[in-house]
Amino acid sequence: MNAAELVGLLAESERLRVVAALVLGARTLTEVVEATGLEPKEVAAALRRLHVGGLVVESDGGNELRAELFSDAVRAAAPSDELGESFGYADPKVERLVRTFVRNGRLVSLPAQRGRRRTVLEHVVCSFEPGVRYSEHEVDTVLHAWSTGCPVDHVALRRYLVDENLLDRDGGEYWRCGGWLD
């Protein structure tokens, strides 16, 4: 069952209420009626549609929701690893790590583990040209673009880059002093 079919089965409020009752443990028609407050006729029609759609099955004297179909639909709808953004790293572990924390040119978060965080920061610092000096405002502008929507703000990101010796600073100017070279 694909995600569209699953959503289609839940599109009517009566069916959604029946599914909620099943999730909460109701199994028989009577239990679902009590849990939902719907009329028995409405519950029977909703259950029939959910059975036909394959979301509910008969099981030992009651109805059972096939909850695994939700996770299956999510997995099927998620972009596969091969179709994800490619950063061109030769090492597949580095590629996978960066892909985990960078989406659409932005950080989604930073790894807690220092070694992994360093790898992601080395990717970020490639936004700065070696040998070029940048004002704090210019650095903040670049890092703000990286950190929009990320729990780590641009100031903390700048601090991480300096602490990891990827950016250096003096007199209000910053320059790249580490990281990979293309």
N, C-alpha and C positions, 0 to 999 in steps of 0.2 A: 504494500500500500504506500503510495507516495504522499508527500506532505499535503498536496492539494486535495486529495481524496479524504485524508484525515480531517482536514479543516472543514471540508464539505459536510462530513458526518456531524461535526460539532456546530454547524452554522445555525441550527435552531435551538432556541433557549431550552425547550423541553428536553431535547437529547443531551444537551450540555448538563442540565440538572441531573439527568439519569446517570450520566457518566460520573459526575461528582459523587452521587450516592454510592455508586459501585466502588469508586476509589476509597470511600470512607467505610466500606465493608458491607453494604447492603448486598444481598444476593438473590432474594426472592422478590416476586412482584409486590407482595405485601410490604416487605421491608423498604423497597424503593419508593412505593407510594407514601409510606410514613416519612421517609427521609426528605422527599422532594415537595410534598404537599400537593402534588399533581393528582388529577383524577386517574383511577385505574385504567381507563380507556386510553388516556394520553400516554401513560407509562408503557402500556402494552404496545402502542404504535411506535413509540420511540425505541423500545427494546427490539421490536421486529426490524426496524430500519437499521439499528446498530448490529444486529445479527447478520442481516443480509450484506451489510458493508464489511463484515469480518472483524469489527472492533470488539464485539462481545461474542462469547461462546458459552454453550451449556457446559456445566461442570458440576458433578456430584450434587444434584438437587438444587442448583442455582445458576445464576448468571455470573460470568467472570469476565472482567475487562482484560483485554490483551494489551497491557500497559507497555510491553516491549515494542509495540508498533510505534509509539511516540519516539523512543530513542532511535529506532531504525530510520524513521522519517527524518529526524534531525541529522543523523550521520549521512544519509543519502543526499540531503540538501546542502550539506557543508561542502565547501570547495575541497577537492582532493589535494593532497600534498604536491602532486605533480603539476597541478594547475595554479599553485600559489605563486606569488611574486618571486622572481629569481633575482638574487643579488650578485650572482656570478662568482661565488667563492668556490675554490677547487675542493676544499674540505667539506664533505656533506654534513658533518656535525656542526660546523660553523654556519653553513647555509641554513640548516634547520633551526639553530639557535636564534640567528638574526631574524628569520622568518617568523619565529614565535613571538618576538618582542617588537617587531617593526611591521606596520601595515600602512600601505598607501603613503609612504614617506613620513610616517609619524610613529613615535613610540606609543605602544599600548601600555607598557609598564617597563620597569627595570628589574632584572633578576636580583634576588636577595643574595645569592651566592656571589662572592667577590670575583672569582675567576670568570664566571659567566657574565657578570655585569661589565667586567673589563672588556670582554669581547664585543658586547653591544656598544659600549662607549667608543671602542676603536672604529666601529662602523659609523657612529655619529660624527666623530672628529674628522672624518673624511670630507665633511662639508666645508672645511677650512683648508685653504691652499697653503702648503708648506712655504715658508719664507715671506709670507704676507703678514703684516701687522694689522690688527683689527682693534677698533675702539670697543669699549665695553658695550656701548649701545648696539654696535654691529653684531657682536657676539650674542647679545641678548635677543636680537631680532631673529637670528638664525636658530638659536636654541628654543625660542618661543614657538617657532613653527614646528620643531620636533616634538615639543611637550604639550601642544594643544590636545586636550582630551586625556592626557596621561596623569596619573596621580603624582608624578614628580614634576615640579615646576621648573622653569628655565633657570632660575637662580641655583637650585639644588643641582641641576644638571651641569651647570657651569662649574660648581664646586667639585662635583665628581670628576669632571674632566681635568681640573687643575690638580686635585688630589692624586689622580692616577698618572700624572706627568704626561698627559696627552695635550694639554694646553699649558702655556706658561704665561706669566703676566709681570708687568713692571710699568709703573707710572701710568696706569689706566689703559695700557695697551696689552693686547693678548696676541699670541701667535702659537701656531701648531708646533709641538715639539715631539710628538710621538704618533703612533698609529701606523697603519699600513700605507704603503705608497702604491698607487696604480701604475 
